[in-house]
Amino acid sequence: MVLNPEKLTYYERKYERNPLEDITKFLSNKWTLHILRDLFLGKSHFNEFKVNRPSLDNKALSRCLKTMQDNDLIYKINDGDDPKNTQYFLTK
């Protein structure tokens, strides 16, 4: 449903969701662009994202990958029971 901006109240205009603001907020995460670049370059395993990034800890990387997955930027494939076989890929 598309609303006419002229008929919105001040409160509705102020708190209306803005897709550009949402994506800017999402991409402003410290590691998101680094991970996206790595995925474009062919890296797909968890530990590959940490190479040459000593300040990137497991918790931060896991949280970033989960957020990207929740927002349908990437998807995860588990190959077997070993968590080391988990790979991440960009969605179309």
Helices and strands as residue ranges (DSSP letters): G 5-7, H 10-14, H 19-27, H 32-40, H 46-49, H 58-70, E 74-77, G 83-85, E 87-90
